Amino acid sequence: MSTYTAPHRAPVKLKHRPRRTATLIAIVSLLFVSLLAASRSPIHAAPASNPIFATIDYVQNAISTALAPIQSAIADLQTQQAN
């Protein structure tokens, strides 16, 4: 009687990435790491050299000026109600 032997598989070849794909992966990885490093570093802006701060100050002053008569009227009504 003959014995059964399982067929042998051919050895699996390791697939090698093309050079273009490896270069693209390296570039994307470096870009991601550099963006991550740049996002963690604090940014300091001087109010004198940043026009956004001047705009915010202007808007806050305009709001305070517009609300001043309303706030004084509320204060007057509160004093009248207290008396």
NORPEZI-V48492 format. One line per field, one symbol per residue. ss: DSSP state (H for helix, E for strand, C for the rest). phi: phi as a letter, one per 30 degrees, with the letter a starting at -180 (. if undefined). A space follows every 50 residues. Layout:
ss->???
phi->???
//
This chain:
ss->CCCCCCCCCCCCCCCCCCHHHHHHHHHHHHHHHHHHHHHHCCCCCCCCCC HHHHHHHHHHHHHHHHHHHHHHHHHHHHHHHHC
phi->.ccdbddddddddddcddddddddddddddddddddddddddcccdedcc dddddddddddddddddeddddddddddddddd
//
